[in-house]
């Protein structure tokens, strides 16, 4: 971590003070995909040649992951011009963050326990460390507390490639000779497990087939980067990947795609604040299911080239299913509606006329944040850990709030921006983990947000 980066974060308060009720306007440039940046940085372990990664988001989780890699001997240096971006957070993708990464001298396979417990993406180092060194020691992964998050899929898949795994209270110790390709059926469509197997299999002997593979945009980004490095991968974007192992990989240049979860967040923000926003360079084709689900809440937008344009005159009326049945917003693996946007959709539903069932199928604690929305005036019945009924529209009022995780934190920030009066959001560092300089970018759009 460079000194400027560290001092910048230490100077940032973990509290956001928000005065809601303001209409926003302008263009927002989407940061790089948080969930693509981690695998891309991890891929550097697979070669002793340099990688040049562009559009790397400057967020806390990526900072921690980069620091973790440095502890392993990886050289990571920002390219000149990054500090200019810090001064203007809404700059274009052309001047986005660039990192030069080189893992020419990696000798340790032990992940720093303190850093590893802070973020979930520490798990992504198991595959490339096994491929590079034949060993890896990982602490239990951290990340959002949104329910049980299994590591079994990772372990079972890596064992299929020939790894030996010792699970202990303080983490996992993995060893292997040269990994060998295998036909692997993942027991769940796990994004990080798919990425872990990809990172291990590209240097394994023979062919690996991953069935029931995840296919989210960040998985596709990883396939693109590995291919640019010399990997042989077929089936990118599908649920069946074929990898023919190669002897070595080389350096490459790669641009990380826009964060589609950030795009969904800004669409939700525009809708509830009745704001006209242009979301620039955001790959509109990735938001088909987001559109279907948001349409059920009366939210729509137009596409202008590579931009999404959200108008201020949203209907915000829930569209009943045929037969006047209560509709449902539910999540599913890609190309389904992302579980990480369920919190945002819940806030939008509080401002839409009618009733809707929110069904979060993956994590049993994600919906627990709705008690904060209820305290703000929302009418929500939490049926069980996975389902909530939202009846709107409700007038929201500013409250003292606490951000429990990245996505719920952003959802509460959106709620505060459409609420009457002032809200104070503590533990805002959770939002900073996934959204680059969110306060500065919102101020540029006309929001009344400050650190305090």
Secondary structure by P-SEA (a helix, b strand, c coil): ccaaaaaaaaacccbbbbbcccccbbbbbbcccaaaaaaaaaacccccbbbbbccccccaaaaaaaaaaaaabbbbbbccaaaaaaacccccccccbbbbbbccccccccccaaaaaaccccccaaaaaaacccccccccccccccccccaaaaaaaaaaabbbbbbcccbbbbbbccbbbbbcccccccaaaaaaaaaaacccccbbbbccccccaaaaaaaaaaaaaccccccccccbbbbbbccccccbbbbbcccaaaaaaaaaaaaaabbbbbbccccccccaaaaaaaaaacccccccccbbbbbcccccbbbbcccccbbbbbccccccccccaaaaaaaaaaaccbbbbbbbcccccccccaaaaaaaccccccccccbbbbbcccbbbbcccccccaaaaaaaaaaaaacccbbbbccaaaaaacccaaaaaaaaaccccccc
